[in-house]
Amino acid sequence: MARIGAPPSPALRKLLDAEHDDSPVIEVSVTRTRHLIDGAEHDPAGFLTSADAWAARHLPDYASPVTAALARALSLPSPGRTTEAGKARR
């Protein structure tokens, strides 16, 4: 949380699609990024499940490729997500 008079905390920014000017941007503080990395190292499957749920809420059009990329990076199978029709989506 930013405080009045305090310098801004460093943040990491990731543009999802550099080819489009209106592409969503993810911004995460360096402190939060370190916490997320620690969690991924201690419980990679749990991290992937949480990341998949986050992506489904915040990046619905990109959730599957983001989760698949994280799964590959963590050498884990990509978790399935249930659609409204009740079918697992990968």
JONORQUI-V943345 format. One record per helix or strand of 2 or more residues. SS is the DSSP state (A for helix, B for strand). FROM is the first residue (numbers start at 1). TO is the last residue. If there is no record, write none. Layout:
ss | from | to
SS | FROM | TO
SS | FROM | TO
This chain:
ss | from | to
B | 11 | 15
B | 25 | 29
A | 30 | 42
A | 44 | 58
A | 63 | 74
B | 81 | 82
B | 88 | 89
